[in-house]
Amino acid sequence: MSLPAVLPAADVTPSPVPSETTTPAVPSIRDAHESAAEAATWVEQNWSTWLAIGLRVLLIVVIAAVLRVFVRRAITKLIDRMSRTAQAVDGTALGGLLVNAERRRQRSQAIGSVLRSVASFLIIGTAALMVLGTFEINLAPLLASAGVAGVAIGFGARNLVTDFLSGVFMILEDQYGVGDTIDAGVASGEVIEVGLRVTKLRGEGGEIWYVRNGEVKRIGNLSQGWSMAGVDVQVRADEDLDKVKATLDEVAEKMTKEEPWNELLWGPVEVLGLDSVQLDSMVVRLSAKTMPGKSVTVERELRWRVKRAFGAADIPIIGGPAPAPDDTPAADPSAAVAAPSAYASTTSPQSLAATPLTPPSVTK
């Protein structure tokens, strides 16, 4: 074998095996420049749209905020004007009885709070829908769903809506307030809390009644204006009326001048005269205008004083009305006794005829 033939064979070496992991290609400066140019072109093409949308959203938010502030201030001024209108009758006699500054302040705050909350909800809700419309969001399905949901909620929560609306009108009309004693039909007592849905009452026994505003059909407020105290005094029919009237006048005059009854009485105690006349008794009635809710207290004190004055004047008081005369005839005691019967006598022909026959005896 020649040397040249051996040398080429010795020069042959195995080729390198390619590795399994390849190094990622590093982007060149040209690629980065092209990407930046594309982004700049896209921003340049859309910046006007973005700016328009941003300015529109900003304008909606600013208008909503300004409108909300304006409406809230207008509501506050309206409530203040209502309060000043109510103060116009403070100088009159009736106005002094019916208008209370603290009650007016509480009612104004409640009305203003409700109206401001409703106005804020409407303005902010409308602004939110307009912002969504600015971003080209289809509001038709949203509004349709809201309408259907509103109808469903209206049917399901109609009692709640009724209670809420009734509470709003009760506050607007100032039908009662905290501290008033009312008769709501389903319950009566002192009002301890007035809400838009439920009114809380404290009963005479200390119990708390939760009355739904929608269930109240009538309200009797015993704390507004004034109350009337009435006492009926029943004496014998042969009693001297002049003496009775003089004694009652003395009691009324003395009670009107003493404290604290001179503050609870908003008018003199009047002897109205005979209220009724019967065969063996007659009723004399006394009446007085009192502070709201204090009629029962005045009546009790007045009865106490009348009893002591009549005891000192030796005028008896009849405890109750005389029984009504009974015009029905007395029952005949013999009516319950049966008429005599012919069968009661054993010797009567009827008894002998009804006696059974005895069989003859048999002899052996």
C-alpha positions in Angstrom: 0.0 0.0 0.0 1.3 3.4 -0.9 1.7 6.3 1.5 -0.6 8.6 -0.3 -3.4 6.0 -0.1 -2.9 5.7 3.7 -2.8 9.4 4.5 -6.2 10.3 3.1 -7.7 7.4 5.2 -6.0 8.8 8.3 -7.3 12.3 7.8 -10.9 11.2 7.9 -12.5 12.3 11.3 -16.1 11.9 12.5 -18.4 14.9 12.1 -19.6 16.6 15.3 -23.1 15.6 16.6 -25.5 18.5 16.8 -26.7 19.3 20.4 -30.3 18.8 21.4 -30.9 22.4 22.7 -30.5 25.3 20.3 -29.8 28.9 21.4 -32.8 31.2 20.5 -32.1 33.8 17.9 -31.4 37.3 19.3 -33.5 40.0 17.6 -31.5 42.4 15.8 -31.5 46.1 16.0 -33.4 46.3 12.8 -36.3 44.1 14.2 -36.6 46.2 17.3 -36.7 49.3 15.1 -39.4 47.9 13.0 -41.5 46.9 16.1 -41.2 50.4 17.5 -42.1 52.0 14.2 -45.3 49.8 14.0 -46.3 50.7 17.7 -45.8 54.4 17.0 -47.8 54.2 13.8 -50.7 52.4 15.7 -50.6 55.0 18.5 -50.5 57.8 15.9 -53.5 56.3 14.2 -55.6 55.9 17.4 -54.6 58.7 19.7 -57.3 60.9 18.5 -60.0 58.3 19.3 -58.5 57.7 22.8 -58.4 61.4 23.4 -62.0 61.9 22.3 -63.2 59.0 24.6 -61.2 60.3 27.5 -62.5 63.9 27.1 -66.0 62.6 26.8 -65.8 60.5 30.0 -64.2 63.4 31.8 -66.9 65.8 30.6 -69.6 63.3 31.8 -68.0 62.9 35.2 -67.6 66.7 35.7 -71.2 67.4 34.6 -72.6 64.7 36.9 -70.6 66.0 39.8 -71.6 69.6 39.3 -75.2 68.6 38.7 -75.2 66.5 41.9 -73.9 69.4 44.0 -76.4 71.8 42.4 -79.4 69.5 43.0 -78.3 68.8 46.6 -78.0 72.5 47.4 -81.4 73.2 45.7 -83.0 70.5 47.9 -81.4 72.0 51.0 -82.7 75.4 50.2 -86.2 74.0 49.5 -86.2 72.3 52.9 -85.1 75.5 54.6 -87.8 77.5 52.8 -90.4 75.0 54.0 -89.1 75.4 57.5 -89.4 79.2 57.3 -92.9 78.9 55.9 -93.8 76.8 59.0 -92.3 79.4 61.2 -94.7 82.0 59.9 -97.5 80.6 62.0 -95.5 80.6 65.2 -97.1 83.9 66.3 -100.6 82.6 66.1 -102.3 80.7 68.9 -102.9 77.6 66.8 -99.4 77.8 65.4 -97.9 77.8 68.9 -99.8 74.5 69.6 -99.1 72.7 66.4 -95.6 73.8 65.4 -92.6 72.5 67.3 -89.1 73.7 66.3 -87.4 70.4 67.2 -90.0 68.3 65.3 -89.7 70.6 62.3 -85.9 70.3 62.4 -86.1 66.4 62.5 -88.6 66.3 59.8 -86.6 68.6 57.5 -83.5 66.5 58.0 -85.4 63.3 57.2 -87.0 64.8 54.1 -83.7 66.3 52.9 -81.8 63.1 53.4 -84.3 61.0 51.4 -84.5 63.5 48.5 -80.7 63.9 48.3 -80.2 60.2 48.3 -82.7 59.7 45.5 -81.2 62.6 43.4 -77.6 61.2 43.9 -78.7 57.7 42.8 -80.4 59.0 39.6 -77.5 61.3 38.6 -74.8 58.8 39.3 -76.7 55.9 37.6 -77.3 58.0 34.5 -73.7 59.1 34.3 -72.5 55.5 34.6 -74.7 54.4 31.7 -73.4 57.3 29.6 -69.8 56.3 30.3 -70.5 52.7 29.3 -72.1 54.0 26.1 -69.0 56.1 25.4 -66.9 52.9 25.3 -69.4 51.5 22.6 -70.8 48.9 25.0 -74.2 47.7 23.9 -76.6 48.8 26.6 -79.8 47.3 25.1 -79.3 43.8 26.7 -78.3 45.5 30.0 -81.4 47.8 30.1 -83.7 44.9 29.1 -82.3 42.7 31.8 -82.7 45.6 34.3 -86.3 46.2 33.2 -87.2 42.5 33.6 -85.4 42.4 37.0 -87.2 45.5 38.1 -90.6 44.1 37.3 -89.8 40.9 39.1 -88.5 42.7 42.1 -91.5 45.0 42.0 -93.9 42.0 42.2 -91.9 40.2 44.8 -91.2 43.1 47.0 -94.5 45.0 46.6 -95.0 45.1 50.4 -91.5 46.5 50.9 -92.2 49.2 48.3 -95.6 50.0 49.9 -94.0 50.3 53.3 -91.3 52.6 51.9 -93.7 54.9 50.1 -95.9 55.1 53.2 -93.0 56.0 55.4 -91.9 58.7 53.0 -95.4 60.3 53.0 -95.7 60.0 56.8 -92.4 61.9 57.2 -93.4 64.5 54.5 -96.8 65.1 56.1 -95.4 65.1 59.7 -98.1 62.7 60.9 -96.1 61.8 64.0 -92.6 62.0 65.4 -90.4 60.5 68.1 -92.0 61.1 71.5 -95.6 61.3 70.3 -98.2 59.0 71.6 -100.2 57.5 68.8 -102.9 55.0 68.1 -102.0 53.2 64.8 -104.9 50.8 64.9 -102.9 47.6 65.1 -100.9 49.0 68.1 -100.7 52.1 70.3 -98.0 53.6 72.4 -95.2 56.1 72.4 -93.1 56.5 69.2 -89.5 55.7 69.9 -88.2 55.4 66.3 -89.6 56.5 62.9 -88.2 54.7 59.9 -89.0 54.5 56.2 -90.3 50.9 56.5 -91.1 50.3 60.2 -92.2 52.4 63.1 -91.3 51.3 66.7 -93.8 52.0 69.5 -93.5 51.5 73.2 -96.7 50.1 74.7 -98.2 50.9 78.1 -96.8 47.7 79.5 -93.3 48.4 78.2 -93.5 46.2 75.2 -92.1 47.3 71.8 -94.3 47.1 68.8 -92.8 47.0 65.3 -95.5 48.4 63.0 -95.0 48.3 59.2 -95.8 51.6 57.7 -97.8 50.0 54.8 -100.1 48.3 57.3 -101.2 51.5 59.0 -104.6 52.6 57.7 -105.3 55.3 60.2 -103.3 57.2 62.9 -104.6 59.0 65.9 -101.9 61.3 67.3 -102.5 62.1 71.0 -99.5 64.5 71.3 -100.3 67.1 68.7 -102.2 70.3 69.5 -103.9 69.8 72.8 -105.9 67.2 74.8 -109.3 67.3 76.6 -109.7 66.0 80.1 -113.3 65.1 81.1 -114.6 63.9 84.5 -118.2 62.8 85.2 -119.4 63.1 88.8 -122.5 61.2 89.7 -124.6 62.4 92.7 -128.1 61.7 94.0 -131.0 63.2 92.2 -132.2 65.0 95.3 -128.9 66.7 95.9 -128.6 70.5 96.0 -127.3 71.5 92.6 -126.1 75.0 93.8 -124.0 73.3 96.5 -122.6 70.8 94.1 -121.7 73.5 91.6 -120.1 75.7 94.2 -117.9 72.8 95.5 -116.8 71.9 92.0 -116.0 75.6 91.1 -113.8 75.8 94.2 -112.0 72.6 93.3 -111.5 73.8 89.7 -110.2 77.3 90.7 -107.8 75.9 93.3 -106.4 73.3 90.9 -105.9 75.9 88.2 -103.7 78.0 90.4 -101.5 75.3 91.9 -98.3 74.0 90.5 -97.5 71.9 88.4 -101.1 71.8 87.3 -101.1 75.4 86.1 -98.6 74.3 83.5 -100.4 71.2 82.4 -103.8 73.0 82.2 -104.0 75.1 79.0 -107.4 76.5 80.0 -109.6 76.7 83.1 -111.4 73.7 84.5 -115.0 74.3 83.5 -118.2 72.9 85.1 -120.2 72.2 82.0 -123.4 71.3 84.0 -125.7 68.3 84.0 -124.7 65.7 81.5 -127.6 63.3 82.3 -130.5 63.1 84.7 -132.1 59.8 85.9 -134.7 58.9 88.5 -132.3 58.5 91.4 -129.1 60.1 90.1 -127.6 62.9 88.0 -124.3 63.3 86.3 -122.3 66.6 86.4 -119.5 66.9 83.9 -116.2 68.8 84.2 -113.9 69.5 81.3 -110.4 71.1 80.8 -108.0 71.7 77.9 -104.6 70.2 78.8 -101.1 69.8 77.5 -100.9 67.0 74.8 -100.8 63.6 76.3 -101.6 64.8 79.9 -105.3 64.4 79.9 -105.3 61.2 81.9 -103.0 62.7 84.6 -105.3 65.7 84.9 -108.4 63.5 85.1 -106.9 61.4 87.9 -105.9 64.4 90.0 -109.3 66.1 89.4 -111.2 63.0 90.5 -109.0 62.9 93.6 -109.7 66.5 94.5 -113.5 66.2 93.8 -113.7 63.1 96.1 -112.0 64.9 99.0 -114.1 68.1 98.5 -117.3 66.2 98.3 -116.4 64.3 101.5 -115.7 67.6 103.3 -119.0 69.1 102.1 -120.9 65.9 103.0 -122.0 65.3 99.4 -122.2 61.5 98.7 -121.0 60.3 95.3 -122.9 57.4 93.7 -120.5 54.7 92.5 -122.3 53.6 89.4 -125.5 54.0 87.4 -128.8 53.0 89.0 -130.1 49.7 87.7 -132.8 49.9 85.1 -136.3 49.0 86.2 -137.4 45.5 85.1 -140.9 45.7 83.6 -141.2 42.0 82.9 -143.9 40.3 85.1 -142.8 37.9 87.7 -142.9 34.2 86.8 -145.9 32.1 88.2 -144.4 29.5 90.6 -147.3 27.1 89.7 -146.5 27.2 86.0 -143.8 24.6 86.5 -146.3 22.2 88.3 -148.1 19.8 86.0 -151.9 19.6 86.0 -153.4 16.8 88.1 -154.1 13.6 86.2 -157.0 11.2 86.6 -154.5 8.3 86.7 -153.1 9.6 90.0 -156.0 8.2 92.0 -156.1 4.4 92.2 -159.9 4.4 92.6 -160.7 6.5 89.6 -162.4 4.8 86.7 -159.4 5.6 84.4 -157.0 3.9 86.8 -159.3 0.8 87.2 -159.6 0.5 83.5 -155.9 0.7 83.0 -155.1 -1.9 85.7 -153.9 -5.2 84.1 -156.0 -8.3 84.5 -154.6 -11.0 86.8 -154.9 -14.6 85.6 -157.1 -16.9 87.7 -155.3 -19.2 90.1 -155.4 -23.0 89.2 -156.6 -25.4 91.9 -155.5 -29.0 92.0 
